[in-house]
Amino acid sequence: MATRAVHAGEPRQKFADSLTTPIIQTSTFTFKNSKDIEDYTRKGKDRYEYGRYGNPTARIAERRLADLEVAEDCVVFSSGMNAITTTILSLVQAGDHIVITDDSYKKTLEFCRSYLKQFAIECTIVPFGDYQALERAIRKNTKFIFSESPTNPYLNIFDLVKIKQIADRHKVLTLIDSTFATPYNQRPLEWGMDLVLHSCTKYLAGHNDILAGAVLGRSELIEPIRNLHKSMGGMIDPHCCYLLLRGLKTFPLRIARQNESALKIARYLEGHPKIKRVYYPFLESHPHYSVATAQMTGGGGVVTFVTKGNLQSAKRFLDALRLCYIGPSLGGVETLITHPGLISYYDYSRKERYALGITDTLFRLAVGIEDVEDIIADLERGLARI
């Protein structure tokens, strides 16, 4: 995978003999003559017309991602949410129904629960891990099942074998947001899923400097998504694609490091007297440990944990950190820590948060590539304040 991450999707000889893929920073592409136009419009010649319909730098990024995910095709978007919303809208029409698990990303749930109603599309939200409830929720007009694996913030793991069996019985599609796993740790298409989605902002780009998204799968499923994408207009900038390609070159090295460091940190936290609970898929204490180790090659770079104490002690812990940045994202080279109750669910009442498992002492640590001993020392500094 390391070799493919560096070379896949790009021609060996590039413009001006450049080593890196050039940034094709143009909104418009020109034709040589009338025959060139006819070749393009009548024969489907592989070329470009207008920036909203495609870009060479973006296409190389799509080919590399497809290679890493072992997919037939890929479309890149201006953000992960744009990838999700465009994909969903391309698959449904008025009168359709979808099923989504309750541990999905907050904004994904909001879109499915609230905005799809405007298009007369129904959504059933089922508890994550309750496969009987999920199967009961499927109707004759159900188009697809949507979930994430691992999920945010508790890193629950969707059993891809079970969901494939359910989907096959009812002839519905399966969509998996695999952002937390990445193609390094999990490739859902190889387990029979129909479409896989990524926020490339996170681990794939890996440097906390761009927004990007992608959907991957079979060509016949990707084509209508690409067509709607041209109308919706959420195109990714060529320079962002260049940065995504740059990030992908080191992506396997970064993920291997983050897998190793996250597991060490999870074990350290699990043995700490001021920690109440640790959630990490490759810890034996995780409820989905056996599923995770069966379908993943690594546990990923996110560790979720609950400290002892209360909201005030949680704030003291955060304020004492000096290496870990306090921030809401993940997947970059810098270690980030977030307090979901203060950031993501600030507009919820305490009772509403607790009903969702978002407690006053819940933290999500997105491990970077720093020396793991330094990250642990910083966490120790914070825990000493509890």
Buried (B, 14 or more C-beta within 10 A) or exposed (E): BEEBBBEBBBEEEEEEEEEEBBBBEEEEBEBEEEEEEEBBEEEEEEEBBEBBEBBBBBBBBBBBBBBBBEBBBBBBBBBBBBBBBBBBBBBBEEEBBBBBBBBBBBEBBEBBEEBBEEEEBBBBBBEBBEBEBBBEBBBEEBBBBBBBBBBBBBBBBBBBEBBBEBBEEEEBBBBBBBBBBBBBBBBBBBBBBBBBBBBBBBBBBBBBEBBBBBBBBEEEBBEEBBEBBBEBEBBBBBEBBBBBBBBBBBBBBBBBBBBBBBBBBBBBBBEBEBBEBBBBBBBEEBBBBEBBBEBBBBBBBBBBBBBBBEBEBBBBBBEBBEBBBEBBBBBBBBBBBBBBBBEBBEEBEEEEBBEBEBBBBBBBBBBBBBEBEEBBEBBEBBBEBB
